Amino acid sequence: MQVKTVFPYKADTGLEVFEIRLLNQHEQVSSAHCQGCVEHIQVTSGVMTIYFNGDWHELKKGESMRFFADQAHSYKGISAEVTFQNIVSYLR
């Protein structure tokens, strides 16, 4: 997994933005974030799945999804390589 910080966390916006690249069908498991945290995913290349709310959700290039990240969640590359934008909003 390769992570590039596009915008680091700033308290005045409550946001941070990453560009994430998964290689070789890598699966990344993430523990729950703070209460009310929401992640917005936008796939820029490849195919991936995201696990949350007890199910896997497939996303292809150009597709997006958001979910509450105050639960355990996972990202998995379906294609050999996938790149996505991850916008994390820390609502309180």
KAVEN-V259305 format. One record per residue. SS is DSSP state (a for helix, b for strand, c for the rest). NEAR is the number of other ideal C-beta (glycine too) atoms within 8 Angstrom. D_CENTER is the distance of its C-alpha to the mean C-alpha in whole Angstrom. Layout:
SS:NEAR:D_CENTER
SS:NEAR:D_CENTER
//
This chain:
c:8:12
b:6:12
b:8:11
b:8:13
b:8:13
b:7:14
b:7:15
b:5:15
b:7:15
b:9:18
c:5:20
c:4:22
c:5:18
c:9:16
b:11:13
b:11:11
b:11:10
b:11:8
b:12:9
b:13:8
b:11:10
b:16:11
b:9:15
c:6:17
c:9:15
c:9:13
b:8:12
b:9:10
b:7:11
b:9:10
c:5:12
c:7:13
c:10:12
c:7:15
c:5:17
c:9:15
b:13:12
b:11:10
b:13:6
b:12:7
b:14:5
b:9:8
b:16:9
b:8:12
b:7:14
c:14:14
b:11:13
b:15:10
b:10:10
b:14:8
b:10:10
b:11:11
c:5:14
c:3:16
b:6:15
b:7:13
b:9:12
b:8:12
b:13:11
b:8:13
c:8:14
c:4:14
c:8:12
b:8:10
b:9:9
b:7:9
b:11:9
b:8:11
c:13:9
c:9:13
c:8:13
c:7:12
b:13:9
b:10:8
b:14:7
b:14:10
b:16:12
c:10:14
c:9:16
c:7:17
b:10:15
b:13:12
b:11:10
b:13:7
b:12:7
b:11:4
b:11:7
b:15:8
b:10:11
b:12:14
c:7:16
c:6:20
//
